[in-house]
Amino acid sequence: MNRRRIASLRTLALLLVGCQTPPTAPTAASPPPSRAPVPSPEPAPSPELSPGSAIATAESRPAAPDLKGAETFDAAWTIVRDTYFDASMNGVDWNAVRTELRPQAEAAETTEEVRDAVNAMVARLGASHFGVLPSQAASLVRGSGADHEHAPLAEDTRGTAAPPTSDETGAADSRPSPAGASEIPSAFSESPSTPGSIDLDVRLINGRVLVTRVGPSAVSEIAPIRTGWAIASVGDHSTAALQASLAEQSPAYARFATASTVRRWLEGPAGSVEHIVFEDGDGRERVANAIRTAEEGTKVAFGALPEMNAVLEAREATTEELRAAAPASGDDRLRIGLIRFNIWMVPVATPFHEAIDDYRGADAIIIDLRGNPGGIGAMAMGLAGHFCDRPVSLGAFRTRDATLEFRVNPRRVTAKGVLAAPFARPVAILVDDLTASTSEIFAGGLQAIGRARIFGTTTAGAALPAHMSTLPNGDALLHAVADFTLPNGVRIEGRGVVPDEVVEVTRQDLLGGRDAPLLAALRWAAEEAALARNAAGTAPAAASSL
Amino acid sequence: MLRTRQLTSVVTLFACVTAASAWSPARAQDSTPAKPVPKQPAPPATAPDAPAAAPAAEDLPAVADILAKYIKAIGGEEALRSRSSRTIEAEFSIPSMSMSGNMTIRNKAPDLLVMSMNVPGLGDVRTGYDGKIAWAEDPAMGPMVIEGAQLEQMKRDADFYKELNFQKHYPTMKTTGTEELEGKNCYAVTMSDAGGSETVALFDMASGLLVGMKADAATPMGDMPTVTYLRDYTDYDGVLLPQVTETAMASMKQVIKVKSVSWDALETDAFKLPPQIKALTEKTGDEQIPPLAPATPAAPGGTGSPKGK
């Protein structure tokens, strides 16, 4: 099996499934056809980039005796016909689609060809939250080490290659080997079967694949990796080739596909080493043998989705950050809580609640949803309740037979069961073009009701409540069943949440270690805190009784 | 019997998989788990497998007759009243999402109810009614006190003798026609609660059993049309309960399959409010809540108009 390709499917699936929320669907008055380019399973530039084909490659083995191609295609076609919120099927002649594509499924000789046919069918709707989730996805993504392509830090490679050749400068023209393994902290010496990743985040910015975040467990055997460095290659994978393959795609899809593909390249067995070539801010080549570490967080399995790791980080803004953001404020009493989590799954709910409890006395809270692809939609109502003292609606979703509201649940008790009021001070949310689905419902809803200010770049525009339905061949079909509109009537699908303050990320900022969207949010929060204190008679914001 | 309302939380979590209402019978004396009798022993008025012929509209029976036949079919009033509490262990599933879990439904006379479910990926989802307060608690949504139409729905569900109290819960009832449901000819009884919400209950003409319901289930997100199928009535110590309850809501289907039923073993303590709900209900007014942080005007937002660089 090709673990990396399966892992990419996981990434895509998360974005697609993002909004695992209640269903919905309008009919005659349905909105215009969605053309959201980002997460829709449009034809991929390479086999690696579409869900179906990804798995297809992963399963390029002798065809199963009974692929149930026609049966599976018919079931998927019927499910979509009967549940898609727009009964007019976005104006697509659904019968004609069946007539055209069913023969492909019928003639399929491999499972992946069946999936390709189904994916091609649902892609015709041009909407997000459609795609095939292979039945084996979960086990493949977290499968045995035998499936991994990445070379683990096996004993036979230790000590046999040349030692690191670079110093802090990292300048090197030779390819360092994974030597030095003995210096790897034991925590990284995981079993080859333990999933891991290099703790970096990346984005396609102005045509370059840039490191936008270096996590605390990002370890290079050669030199520290810096934000703002451009990635030239990861192992045998060239970012230039990747970008060339995406040249025909929309910019939004190219950004999404680039980031998800490169992140997939970074995944592999914990303890394995990957050779990465960078270009630093001065145009010099930098190389690193980066070590994959076990993925952090809490494992969670949900429905047909592959197992995921849910991670939440909470901290207070540092003095340095506050000075960088608002040098004029000079207020050392300022307290701003920062909460970041990677996916809307239940394991983050309690840590989020506890973080809110920690920051009840803070002047503001900033929630970082950059790169967050969504998850369980109902969590948007539960988490938004920490900031709303009334059961206001974040928006409505419409199925064919009902309209339901994403009504927040005001959170009036602490995690320990003590009566408390929802946080009432300023809230900022950071987003980017990989912020999708439930994250968009949360951010867009709080923005629309005037409860949060949004910073960053326009989100993915992929926010259709979806279901997963099992198909005759054992795969699951992810299919949108509802449309979603914000309280102000704005539709997110295909549009995204437009920040109140658009803050583009530049390479220069990254090289300088500046997180521009965060700094903008901190600046605003500091200003709001100053206004509040002035209004309250200059006294520092009093901590709540908690 | 419908197991519905209790699933509100889960409903909100997925695709609004609620049910309509929870009607459950009761009876007997011992508290040992009743052994399911693998057949449907309700004495039908006609041949068990042959759908009864649909009567002409003018021949529709009175609601009272339909209900009387139903009560008799599930064991009779005496059997129902001989029980005072019940624990149902069941398996819950949403097949289309490959999700399943265990659930426990505890119900005690006169109107105490706690339903708990453990759903992989969602954690423990609980809801209940203690005779005064209806509540729900799940990791995604947090704790909440249920009010409005949901509260009324929960009160009905919590009534241990709900099958005997149709008139109380539905002041208006009328036999409105016949329908076929899963091969069974049924009488359709349209029932309206005090708030005017309608439920159509379908009683099998042959067996007298309640085999289906159509209603708008109240959820925290609004009303959701549901259709519930009650199948495989099984004798649990003299009281018949549907072993399988399937609820279709939107494009999803949820199935509850009873694994065991035990009677008369529940103490009132089992229905105490969870700590977080208790804290919520101790509030009698906002003045009891720790003071809000100074309210800063919310960000303008909402327009979506870029203002940045």
Interface residues (C-beta under 8 A of the other chain):
Chain A: Q20 T21 P22 P23 T24 A25 I79 D82 T83 V300 A301 F302 G303 A304 M345 V346 A349 T350 H353 R360 G361 I376 A378 M379 M381 G382 G385 D389 T399 D401 A402 T403 L404 E405 F406 R407 N409 R411 R412 V413 G417 V418 L419 A420 A421 F423 A424 R425 P426 V427 A428 L446 Q447 A448 I449 G450 R451 A452 R453 I454 F455 P465 H467 M468 S469 T470 A476 V481 A482 N488 V490 V497 V498 P499 D500 E501 V502 V503 E504 A520 W524 E528 A529 L531 A532 A535 A536 A541 A542 S544 S545 L546
Chain B: V11 T12 L13 F14 A15 C16 I94 P95 S96 M97 S98 M99 P120 G121 L122 G123 P139 A140 M141 G142 P143 M144 T219 P220 M221 G222 D223 M224 P225 A250 S251 M252 P275 Q276 K278 A279 L280 E282 K283 D286 Q288 I289 P290 P291 L292 A293 P294 A295 T296 A298 A299 P300 G301 G302 T303 G304 S305 P306 K307 G308 K309
